[in-house]
């Protein structure tokens, strides 16, 4: 149906174009900018633009599936999108690993092989696995064919090998790029962990949040002179990515969950914390983004102590100090109910003092007789938080335009 261009070897073939068109349609349906949509998907705006233009095919379907769910695609549309991605991914793999070049040369060999003295002049070197270099000498030595049988009879083996290669070449021509199916088990790899029907809800995360919108610490493996000034909170993701920064002491993660139906509620039962790796805290410099800022409202959240052997997500009250009196914002424990008109935001504060921890979350849910667990990660990778104890700490002096130590700024801790 024109989904691929056979034999062209180009990374941007018909399959890639078709997939890119579907992604563009989803993006147009949503109406948000590349930057806003990329933030919801935990990818950069430029990466999402490359997906839409066909310049790049995602290595995993998960990010495209999240885009489809975010844009309200139904089950049939998601199946079509996955099929298009599978074809485009095969094209990407084929472009990265071109088909073996000997195939055209071997295809001319079958007519000559029955006559041992004829095939050698033009195509002796073609069957790489067996054909020895001495065949070049045979071109000028008519007696050479007589000498070969006395060396263990390699000539019959050479003929058999050539025939086998010809059969493989013909099979490749008739079947059309066998490497497409052999090297791309994408449909099978995307099936595990995904139910037959789509999730009855959508979810997204924000993983570069600052306390009060201004207070945060990053660990960066650079000297102060090589670190850019603090960004505004909205640009924190780009700043952290450029500097290879890791959350220092605390990571704030916001999970937004929204049902697909206005009437059929999805019940969220529990949030589990899984630590996949623990190491000694990073020996990097700590850079503080706040320089003394603070907020009047502390939202309710789930506190996670990553230093515990089995961390739990514990509900914690929030505080509102914006009025004349400090008002408590009561924590709400599971279960939660969400619909399309009543979404829920779960804020997780994961802290550590003694480890470089990599971790993720699991959200248990049920709806309409179905149950399941969704793994919450940072764009497919674990979240990462490292302790800052005894690390050199810096704040930015905006007047002088440089990073200075806490002692120079008059701050402590």
DOTIFI-480295 format. One record per residue (C-alpha): residue number from 0; residue in three letters; chain; x, y, z. Coordinates in steps of 0.25 Angstrom, whole numbers. Example, Ala and Ser with C-alpha at 12.3 -4.5 7.8 and 13.67 -1.06 7.14 Angstrom:
<nodes>
+-------+------+------+-------+-------+-------+
! nuvex ! bake ! lodo !    xx !    yy !    zz !
+-------+------+------+-------+-------+-------+
!     0 !  ALA !    A !    49 !   -18 !    31 !
!     1 !  SER !    A !    55 !    -4 !    29 !
+-------+------+------+-------+-------+-------+
</nodes>
This chain:
<nodes>
+-------+------+------+-------+-------+-------+
! nuvex ! bake ! lodo !    xx !    yy !    zz !
+-------+------+------+-------+-------+-------+
!     0 !  UNK !    A !     0 !     0 !     0 !
!     1 !  UNK !    A !    12 !     9 !    -2 !
!     2 !  UNK !    A !    16 !     9 !    13 !
!     3 !  UNK !    A !    31 !     6 !     9 !
!     4 !  UNK !    A !    40 !     8 !    -3 !
!     5 !  UNK !    A !    47 !    -5 !    -5 !
!     6 !  UNK !    A !    62 !    -5 !    -7 !
!     7 !  UNK !    A !    64 !    10 !    -6 !
!     8 !  UNK !    A !    72 !     9 !     6 !
!     9 !  UNK !    A !    68 !    23 !    10 !
!    10 !  UNK !    A !    64 !    26 !    25 !
!    11 !  UNK !    A !    52 !    35 !    21 !
!    12 !  UNK !    A !    44 !    25 !    13 !
!    13 !  UNK !    A !    29 !    24 !    11 !
!    14 !  UNK !    A !    28 !    17 !    24 !
!    15 !  UNK !    A !    35 !    28 !    32 !
!    16 !  UNK !    A !    26 !    38 !    24 !
!    17 !  UNK !    A !    13 !    31 !    28 !
!    18 !  UNK !    A !    17 !    30 !    43 !
!    19 !  UNK !    A !    22 !    45 !    43 !
!    20 !  UNK !    A !     8 !    49 !    37 !
!    21 !  UNK !    A !     1 !    42 !    48 !
!    22 !  UNK !    A !     9 !    48 !    59 !
!    23 !  UNK !    A !     7 !    62 !    52 !
!    24 !  UNK !    A !    -8 !    60 !    52 !
!    25 !  UNK !    A !    -8 !    56 !    67 !
!    26 !  UNK !    A !     0 !    69 !    70 !
!    27 !  UNK !    A !    -9 !    78 !    62 !
!    28 !  UNK !    A !   -21 !    72 !    69 !
!    29 !  UNK !    A !   -15 !    75 !    82 !
!    30 !  UNK !    A !   -12 !    89 !    78 !
!    31 !  UNK !    A !    -1 !    92 !    88 !
!    32 !  UNK !    A !    13 !    96 !    84 !
!    33 !  UNK !    A !    24 !    87 !    83 !
!    34 !  UNK !    A !    30 !    92 !    96 !
!    35 !  UNK !    A !    17 !    90 !   104 !
!    36 !  UNK !    A !    14 !    77 !    98 !
!    37 !  UNK !    A !    29 !    72 !    99 !
!    38 !  UNK !    A !    28 !    76 !   114 !
!    39 !  UNK !    A !    16 !    67 !   116 !
!    40 !  UNK !    A !    23 !    56 !   109 !
!    41 !  UNK !    A !    37 !    58 !   116 !
!    42 !  UNK !    A !    44 !    60 !   103 !
!    43 !  UNK !    A !    50 !    73 !    97 !
!    44 !  UNK !    A !    43 !    82 !    87 !
!    45 !  UNK !    A !    53 !    79 !    77 !
!    46 !  UNK !    A !    52 !    64 !    78 !
!    47 !  UNK !    A !    37 !    65 !    77 !
!    48 !  UNK !    A !    38 !    73 !    64 !
!    49 !  UNK !    A !    48 !    63 !    58 !
!    50 !  UNK !    A !    37 !    52 !    61 !
!    51 !  UNK !    A !    27 !    61 !    54 !
!    52 !  UNK !    A !    36 !    64 !    42 !
!    53 !  UNK !    A !    41 !    50 !    40 !
!    54 !  UNK !    A !    55 !    53 !    43 !
!    55 !  UNK !    A !    55 !    43 !    54 !
!    56 !  UNK !    A !    47 !    31 !    58 !
!    57 !  UNK !    A !    46 !    28 !    73 !
!    58 !  UNK !    A !    54 !    16 !    78 !
!    59 !  UNK !    A !    42 !    12 !    87 !
!    60 !  UNK !    A !    27 !    13 !    84 !
!    61 !  UNK !    A !    24 !    17 !    99 !
!    62 !  UNK !    A !    26 !    32 !    96 !
!    63 !  UNK !    A !    17 !    32 !    84 !
!    64 !  UNK !    A !     7 !    24 !    92 !
!    65 !  UNK !    A !     7 !    34 !   103 !
!    66 !  UNK !    A !     5 !    45 !    92 !
!    67 !  UNK !    A !    -7 !    38 !    86 !
!    68 !  UNK !    A !   -13 !    36 !   100 !
!    69 !  UNK !    A !   -10 !    51 !   103 !
!    70 !  UNK !    A !   -17 !    55 !    90 !
!    71 !  UNK !    A !   -29 !    46 !    93 !
!    72 !  UNK !    A !   -27 !    36 !    82 !
!    73 !  UNK !    A !   -36 !    23 !    82 !
!    74 !  UNK !    A !   -32 !     9 !    82 !
!    75 !  UNK !    A !   -33 !     7 !    67 !
!    76 !  UNK !    A !   -24 !    20 !    65 !
!    77 !  UNK !    A !   -14 !    15 !    75 !
!    78 !  UNK !    A !   -13 !     1 !    68 !
!    79 !  UNK !    A !   -11 !     8 !    54 !
!    80 !  UNK !    A !     0 !    17 !    60 !
!    81 !  UNK !    A !     7 !     5 !    66 !
!    82 !  UNK !    A !     7 !    -2 !    53 !
!    83 !  UNK !    A !    12 !    11 !    46 !
!    84 !  UNK !    A !    23 !    12 !    56 !
!    85 !  UNK !    A !    27 !    -2 !    54 !
!    86 !  UNK !    A !    29 !     0 !    39 !
!    87 !  UNK !    A !    36 !    13 !    41 !
!    88 !  UNK !    A !    45 !     6 !    52 !
!    89 !  UNK !    A !    48 !    -5 !    42 !
!    90 !  UNK !    A !    52 !     6 !    32 !
!    91 !  UNK !    A !    61 !    13 !    42 !
!    92 !  UNK !    A !    68 !     0 !    46 !
!    93 !  UNK !    A !    70 !    -4 !    31 !
!    94 !  UNK !    A !    76 !    10 !    29 !
!    95 !  UNK !    A !    85 !     9 !    41 !
!    96 !  UNK !    A !    90 !    -5 !    36 !
!    97 !  UNK !    A !    89 !    -6 !    21 !
!    98 !  UNK !    A !    87 !   -19 !    14 !
!    99 !  UNK !    A !    99 !   -27 !    11 !
!   100 !  UNK !    A !   106 !   -22 !    -2 !
!   101 !  UNK !    A !   110 !   -35 !    -8 !
!   102 !  UNK !    A !    96 !   -39 !   -12 !
!   103 !  UNK !    A !    96 !   -32 !   -25 !
!   104 !  UNK !    A !   110 !   -38 !   -29 !
!   105 !  UNK !    A !   106 !   -52 !   -25 !
!   106 !  UNK !    A !    93 !   -52 !   -33 !
!   107 !  UNK !    A !   101 !   -53 !   -46 !
!   108 !  UNK !    A !   109 !   -65 !   -41 !
!   109 !  UNK !    A !    99 !   -76 !   -42 !
!   110 !  UNK !    A !   100 !   -77 !   -58 !
!   111 !  UNK !    A !   116 !   -78 !   -57 !
!   112 !  UNK !    A !   117 !   -88 !   -45 !
!   113 !  UNK !    A !   114 !  -101 !   -53 !
!   114 !  UNK !    A !   127 !   -98 !   -61 !
!   115 !  UNK !    A !   139 !   -97 !   -51 !
!   116 !  UNK !    A !   148 !   -90 !   -60 !
!   117 !  UNK !    A !   138 !   -79 !   -64 !
!   118 !  UNK !    A !   133 !   -72 !   -51 !
!   119 !  UNK !    A !   147 !   -69 !   -45 !
!   120 !  UNK !    A !   150 !   -57 !   -54 !
!   121 !  UNK !    A !   139 !   -47 !   -51 !
!   122 !  UNK !    A !   134 !   -52 !   -38 !
!   123 !  UNK !    A !   144 !   -60 !   -30 !
!   124 !  UNK !    A !   145 !   -51 !   -18 !
!   125 !  UNK !    A !   130 !   -49 !   -16 !
!   126 !  UNK !    A !   127 !   -61 !    -7 !
!   127 !  UNK !    A !   135 !   -55 !     5 !
!   128 !  UNK !    A !   133 !   -66 !    15 !
!   129 !  UNK !    A !   140 !   -77 !     7 !
!   130 !  UNK !    A !   147 !   -72 !    -6 !
!   131 !  UNK !    A !   162 !   -71 !    -4 !
!   132 !  UNK !    A !   170 !   -60 !   -10 !
!   133 !  UNK !    A !   179 !   -70 !   -18 !
!   134 !  UNK !    A !   167 !   -69 !   -28 !
!   135 !  UNK !    A !   173 !   -57 !   -34 !
!   136 !  UNK !    A !   186 !   -65 !   -38 !
!   137 !  UNK !    A !   177 !   -75 !   -45 !
!   138 !  UNK !    A !   173 !   -64 !   -55 !
!   139 !  UNK !    A !   187 !   -65 !   -61 !
!   140 !  UNK !    A !   190 !   -80 !   -58 !
!   141 !  UNK !    A !   181 !   -90 !   -66 !
!   142 !  UNK !    A !   187 !  -101 !   -58 !
!   143 !  UNK !    A !   182 !   -96 !   -45 !
!   144 !  UNK !    A !   169 !  -103 !   -45 !
!   145 !  UNK !    A !   176 !  -117 !   -46 !
!   146 !  UNK !    A !   184 !  -114 !   -34 !
!   147 !  UNK !    A !   172 !  -111 !   -25 !
!   148 !  UNK !    A !   166 !  -125 !   -24 !
!   149 !  UNK !    A !   179 !  -130 !   -18 !
!   150 !  UNK !    A !   178 !  -120 !    -6 !
!   151 !  UNK !    A !   166 !  -126 !     1 !
!   152 !  UNK !    A !   156 !  -123 !   -11 !
!   153 !  UNK !    A !   152 !  -109 !    -7 !
!   154 !  UNK !    A !   146 !  -107 !   -21 !
!   155 !  UNK !    A !   133 !  -115 !   -18 !
!   156 !  UNK !    A !   132 !  -107 !    -5 !
!   157 !  UNK !    A !   133 !   -94 !   -12 !
!   158 !  UNK !    A !   122 !   -98 !   -22 !
!   159 !  UNK !    A !   113 !  -102 !   -11 !
!   160 !  UNK !    A !   115 !   -89 !    -3 !
!   161 !  UNK !    A !   113 !   -81 !   -16 !
!   162 !  UNK !    A !   100 !   -89 !   -18 !
!   163 !  UNK !    A !    96 !   -86 !    -4 !
!   164 !  UNK !    A !    99 !   -71 !    -5 !
!   165 !  UNK !    A !    91 !   -71 !   -18 !
!   166 !  UNK !    A !    79 !   -77 !   -11 !
!   167 !  UNK !    A !    80 !   -67 !     0 !
!   168 !  UNK !    A !    81 !   -56 !   -10 !
!   169 !  UNK !    A !    69 !   -60 !   -18 !
!   170 !  UNK !    A !    61 !   -62 !    -5 !
!   171 !  UNK !    A !    65 !   -48 !    -1 !
!   172 !  UNK !    A !    60 !   -42 !   -14 !
!   173 !  UNK !    A !    47 !   -50 !   -14 !
!   174 !  UNK !    A !    43 !   -47 !     1 !
!   175 !  UNK !    A !    48 !   -33 !     1 !
!   176 !  UNK !    A !    58 !   -29 !    12 !
!   177 !  UNK !    A !    58 !   -41 !    21 !
!   178 !  UNK !    A !    66 !   -32 !    31 !
!   179 !  UNK !    A !    54 !   -24 !    33 !
!   180 !  UNK !    A !    47 !   -36 !    40 !
!   181 !  UNK !    A !    59 !   -42 !    47 !
!   182 !  UNK !    A !    65 !   -29 !    53 !
!   183 !  UNK !    A !    52 !   -23 !    57 !
!   184 !  UNK !    A !    44 !   -31 !    67 !
!   185 !  UNK !    A !    37 !   -17 !    71 !
!   186 !  UNK !    A !    22 !   -22 !    71 !
!   187 !  UNK !    A !    26 !   -33 !    81 !
!   188 !  UNK !    A !    34 !   -24 !    90 !
!   189 !  UNK !    A !    23 !   -14 !    91 !
!   190 !  UNK !    A !    13 !   -24 !    95 !
!   191 !  UNK !    A !    18 !   -28 !   109 !
!   192 !  UNK !    A !    13 !   -19 !   120 !
!   193 !  UNK !    A !     1 !   -14 !   111 !
!   194 !  UNK !    A !   -13 !   -18 !   113 !
!   195 !  UNK !    A !   -21 !   -22 !   101 !
!   196 !  UNK !    A !   -30 !   -10 !   103 !
!   197 !  UNK !    A !   -24 !     4 !   105 !
!   198 !  UNK !    A !   -23 !    10 !   119 !
!   199 !  UNK !    A !   -36 !    16 !   124 !
!   200 !  UNK !    A !   -28 !    29 !   128 !
!   201 !  UNK !    A !   -16 !    37 !   124 !
!   202 !  UNK !    A !    -4 !    42 !   132 !
!   203 !  UNK !    A !     7 !    51 !   131 !
!   204 !  UNK !    A !    18 !    56 !   140 !
!   205 !  UNK !    A !    27 !    68 !   143 !
!   206 !  UNK !    A !    40 !    64 !   149 !
!   207 !  UNK !    A !    48 !    78 !   149 !
!   208 !  UNK !    A !    39 !    85 !   160 !
!   209 !  UNK !    A !    45 !    95 !   170 !
!   210 !  UNK !    A !    39 !    97 !   184 !
!   211 !  UNK !    A !    31 !   109 !   184 !
!   212 !  UNK !    A !    35 !   111 !   169 !
!   213 !  UNK !    A !    48 !   116 !   173 !
!   214 !  UNK !    A !    56 !   107 !   183 !
!   215 !  UNK !    A !    64 !    95 !   178 !
!   216 !  UNK !    A !    78 !    89 !   179 !
!   217 !  UNK !    A !    85 !    82 !   167 !
!   218 !  UNK !    A !    98 !    75 !   168 !
!   219 !  UNK !    A !   107 !    78 !   156 !
!   220 !  UNK !    A !   120 !    72 !   153 !
!   221 !  UNK !    A !   126 !    85 !   148 !
!   222 !  UNK !    A !   134 !    97 !   154 !
!   223 !  UNK !    A !   126 !   109 !   157 !
!   224 !  UNK !    A !   132 !   117 !   146 !
!   225 !  UNK !    A !   127 !   106 !   136 !
!   226 !  UNK !    A !   112 !   107 !   141 !
!   227 !  UNK !    A !   102 !   116 !   135 !
!   228 !  UNK !    A !    94 !   125 !   144 !
!   229 !  UNK !    A !    81 !   119 !   150 !
!   230 !  UNK !    A !    69 !   119 !   140 !
!   231 !  UNK !    A !    55 !   122 !   143 !
!   232 !  UNK !    A !    47 !   110 !   148 !
!   233 !  UNK !    A !    40 !   108 !   135 !
!   234 !  UNK !    A !    54 !   106 !   128 !
!   235 !  UNK !    A !    60 !    97 !   139 !
!   236 !  UNK !    A !    59 !    84 !   130 !
!   237 !  UNK !    A !    67 !    90 !   119 !
!   238 !  UNK !    A !    77 !    96 !   129 !
!   239 !  UNK !    A !    79 !    82 !   136 !
!   240 !  UNK !    A !    80 !    75 !   123 !
!   241 !  UNK !    A !    91 !    84 !   118 !
!   242 !  UNK !    A !    99 !    83 !   131 !
!   243 !  UNK !    A !    96 !    68 !   134 !
!   244 !  UNK !    A !    90 !    72 !   147 !
!   245 !  UNK !    A !    84 !    63 !   157 !
!   246 !  UNK !    A !    74 !    66 !   168 !
!   247 !  UNK !    A !    81 !    70 !   181 !
!   248 !  UNK !    A !    75 !    65 !   194 !
!   249 !  UNK !    A !    61 !    65 !   189 !
!   250 !  UNK !    A !    53 !    63 !   176 !
!   251 !  UNK !    A !    39 !    68 !   174 !
!   252 !  UNK !    A !    30 !    60 !   164 !
!   253 !  UNK !    A !    16 !    64 !   160 !
!   254 !  UNK !    A !     7 !    53 !   154 !
!   255 !  UNK !    A !    -5 !    57 !   147 !
!   256 !  UNK !    A !   -16 !    46 !   145 !
!   257 !  UNK !    A !   -29 !    49 !   137 !
!   258 !  UNK !    A !   -40 !    39 !   133 !
!   259 !  UNK !    A !   -44 !    37 !   119 !
!   260 !  UNK !    A !   -59 !    36 !   123 !
!   261 !  UNK !    A !   -67 !    47 !   130 !
!   262 !  UNK !    A !   -76 !    37 !   137 !
!   263 !  UNK !    A !   -68 !    24 !   138 !
!   264 !  UNK !    A !   -58 !    27 !   150 !
!   265 !  UNK !    A !   -44 !    21 !   151 !
!   266 !  UNK !    A !   -40 !    17 !   165 !
!   267 !  UNK !    A !   -25 !    20 !   169 !
!   268 !  UNK !    A !   -22 !    10 !   180 !
!   269 !  UNK !    A !    -8 !    12 !   184 !
!   270 !  UNK !    A !     6 !    18 !   180 !
!   271 !  UNK !    A !    18 !    10 !   182 !
!   272 !  UNK !    A !    33 !    14 !   182 !
!   273 !  UNK !    A !    43 !     5 !   176 !
!   274 !  UNK !    A !    58 !     8 !   178 !
!   275 !  UNK !    A !    66 !     1 !   167 !
!   276 !  UNK !    A !    80 !     6 !   170 !
!   277 !  UNK !    A !    87 !    11 !   182 !
!   278 !  UNK !    A !   101 !    17 !   182 !
!   279 !  UNK !    A !   110 !    27 !   190 !
!   280 !  UNK !    A !   105 !    41 !   189 !
!   281 !  UNK !    A !   111 !    48 !   177 !
!   282 !  UNK !    A !   124 !    56 !   180 !
!   283 !  UNK !    A !   120 !    68 !   172 !
!   284 !  UNK !    A !   117 !    83 !   175 !
!   285 !  UNK !    A !   103 !    87 !   180 !
!   286 !  UNK !    A !    97 !    99 !   173 !
!   287 !  UNK !    A !    85 !   106 !   179 !
!   288 !  UNK !    A !    75 !   112 !   171 !
!   289 !  UNK !    A !    67 !   120 !   182 !
!   290 !  UNK !    A !    77 !   129 !   188 !
!   291 !  UNK !    A !    67 !   131 !   200 !
!   292 !  UNK !    A !    53 !   131 !   193 !
!   293 !  UNK !    A !    41 !   125 !   200 !
!   294 !  UNK !    A !    26 !   122 !   197 !
!   295 !  UNK !    A !    14 !   125 !   205 !
!   296 !  UNK !    A !     7 !   111 !   202 !
!   297 !  UNK !    A !    13 !    97 !   204 !
!   298 !  UNK !    A !     4 !    88 !   196 !
!   299 !  UNK !    A !     0 !    74 !   202 !
!   300 !  UNK !    A !     9 !    63 !   196 !
!   301 !  UNK !    A !    14 !    49 !   198 !
!   302 !  UNK !    A !    27 !    49 !   206 !
!   303 !  UNK !    A !    37 !    38 !   202 !
!   304 !  UNK !    A !    50 !    35 !   210 !
!   305 !  UNK !    A !    59 !    29 !   200 !
!   306 !  UNK !    A !    69 !    25 !   211 !
!   307 !  UNK !    A !    60 !    15 !   217 !
!   308 !  UNK !    A !    61 !     1 !   213 !
!   309 !  UNK !    A !    47 !     0 !   207 !
!   310 !  UNK !    A !    42 !    14 !   204 !
!   311 !  UNK !    A !    28 !    18 !   205 !
!   312 !  UNK !    A !    20 !    29 !   200 !
!   313 !  UNK !    A !    14 !    35 !   212 !
!   314 !  UNK !    A !     3 !    46 !   211 !
!   315 !  UNK !    A !     7 !    59 !   218 !
!   316 !  UNK !    A !    -2 !    71 !   221 !
!   317 !  UNK !    A !     1 !    85 !   214 !
!   318 !  UNK !    A !     1 !    99 !   220 !
!   319 !  UNK !    A !    -5 !   112 !   214 !
!   320 !  UNK !    A !     2 !   124 !   221 !
!   321 !  UNK !    A !    -4 !   134 !   211 !
!   322 !  UNK !    A !   -15 !   139 !   220 !
!   323 !  UNK !    A !   -15 !   145 !   234 !
!   324 !  UNK !    A !   -14 !   131 !   240 !
!   325 !  UNK !    A !    -7 !   119 !   235 !
!   326 !  UNK !    A !   -17 !   109 !   230 !
!   327 !  UNK !    A !   -14 !    94 !   229 !
!   328 !  UNK !    A !   -17 !    87 !   216 !
!   329 !  UNK !    A !   -21 !    73 !   220 !
!   330 !  UNK !    A !   -14 !    61 !   213 !
!   331 !  UNK !    A !   -23 !    51 !   206 !
!   332 !  UNK !    A !   -19 !    37 !   206 !
!   333 !  UNK !    A !   -22 !    27 !   195 !
!   334 !  UNK !    A !   -32 !    23 !   189 !
!   335 !  UNK !    A !   -34 !    34 !   179 !
!   336 !  UNK !    A !   -45 !    35 !   168 !
!   337 !  UNK !    A !   -42 !    42 !   155 !
!   338 !  UNK !    A !   -51 !    44 !   142 !
!   339 !  UNK !    A !   -49 !    53 !   130 !
!   340 !  UNK !    A !   -55 !    65 !   137 !
!   341 !  UNK !    A !   -49 !    62 !   151 !
!   342 !  UNK !    A !   -34 !    60 !   149 !
!   343 !  UNK !    A !   -24 !    58 !   161 !
!   344 !  UNK !    A !   -10 !    63 !   163 !
!   345 !  UNK !    A !    -1 !    55 !   172 !
!   346 !  UNK !    A !    12 !    62 !   177 !
!   347 !  UNK !    A !    23 !    54 !   182 !
!   348 !  UNK !    A !    35 !    59 !   190 !
!   349 !  UNK !    A !    46 !    49 !   190 !
!   350 !  UNK !    A !    58 !    52 !   199 !
!   351 !  UNK !    A !    71 !    46 !   202 !
!   352 !  UNK !    A !    84 !    50 !   210 !
!   353 !  UNK !    A !    92 !    37 !   209 !
!   354 !  UNK !    A !    91 !    31 !   195 !
!   355 !  UNK !    A !    91 !    34 !   180 !
!   356 !  UNK !    A !    77 !    27 !   178 !
!   357 !  UNK !    A !    71 !    23 !   165 !
!   358 !  UNK !    A !    56 !    20 !   167 !
!   359 !  UNK !    A !    42 !    20 !   160 !
!   360 !  UNK !    A !    28 !    19 !   165 !
!   361 !  UNK !    A !    16 !     9 !   162 !
!   362 !  UNK !    A !     2 !    14 !   162 !
!   363 !  UNK !    A !    -9 !     3 !   165 !
!   364 !  UNK !    A !   -23 !     5 !   158 !
!   365 !  UNK !    A !   -36 !    -1 !   155 !
!   366 !  UNK !    A !   -47 !     2 !   146 !
!   367 !  UNK !    A !   -59 !    -5 !   140 !
!   368 !  UNK !    A !   -55 !   -19 !   145 !
!   369 !  UNK !    A !   -40 !   -17 !   141 !
!   370 !  UNK !    A !   -28 !   -15 !   150 !
!   371 !  UNK !    A !   -14 !   -11 !   147 !
!   372 !  UNK !    A !    -1 !    -4 !   151 !
!   373 !  UNK !    A !     5 !     7 !   143 !
!   374 !  UNK !    A !    20 !    10 !   144 !
!   375 !  UNK !    A !    23 !    24 !   146 !
!   376 !  UNK !    A !    37 !    28 !   141 !
!   377 !  UNK !    A !    45 !    40 !   136 !
!   378 !  UNK !    A !    43 !    38 !   121 !
!   379 !  UNK !    A !    46 !    24 !   122 !
!   380 !  UNK !    A !    58 !    25 !   132 !
!   381 !  UNK !    A !    58 !    24 !   147 !
!   382 !  UNK !    A !    57 !    37 !   155 !
!   383 !  UNK !    A !    70 !    41 !   161 !
!   384 !  UNK !    A !    73 !    48 !   174 !
!   385 !  UNK !    A !    86 !    49 !   182 !
!   386 !  UNK !    A !    90 !    54 !   196 !
!   387 !  UNK !    A !    97 !    67 !   197 !
!   388 !  UNK !    A !   103 !    66 !   211 !
!   389 !  UNK !    A !   117 !    72 !   212 !
!   390 !  UNK !    A !   117 !    76 !   198 !
!   391 !  UNK !    A !   122 !    90 !   194 !
!   392 !  UNK !    A !   110 !    99 !   193 !
!   393 !  UNK !    A !   109 !   111 !   184 !
!   394 !  UNK !    A !    98 !   122 !   181 !
!   395 !  UNK !    A !    98 !   132 !   170 !
!   396 !  UNK !    A !   102 !   146 !   172 !
!   397 !  UNK !    A !    93 !   153 !   162 !
!   398 !  UNK !    A !   100 !   167 !   165 !
!   399 !  UNK !    A !   114 !   161 !   162 !
!   400 !  UNK !    A !   109 !   151 !   152 !
!   401 !  UNK !    A !   116 !   139 !   158 !
!   402 !  UNK !    A !   114 !   127 !   167 !
!   403 !  UNK !    A !   119 !   129 !   182 !
!   404 !  UNK !    A !   120 !   120 !   194 !
!   405 !  UNK !    A !   110 !   120 !   205 !
!   406 !  UNK !    A !   120 !   126 !   214 !
!   407 !  UNK !    A !   122 !   138 !   204 !
!   408 !  UNK !    A !   107 !   140 !   203 !
!   409 !  UNK !    A !   104 !   140 !   218 !
!   410 !  UNK !    A !    95 !   128 !   217 !
!   411 !  UNK !    A !    97 !   115 !   224 !
!   412 !  UNK !    A !    94 !   100 !   222 !
+-------+------+------+-------+-------+-------+
</nodes>
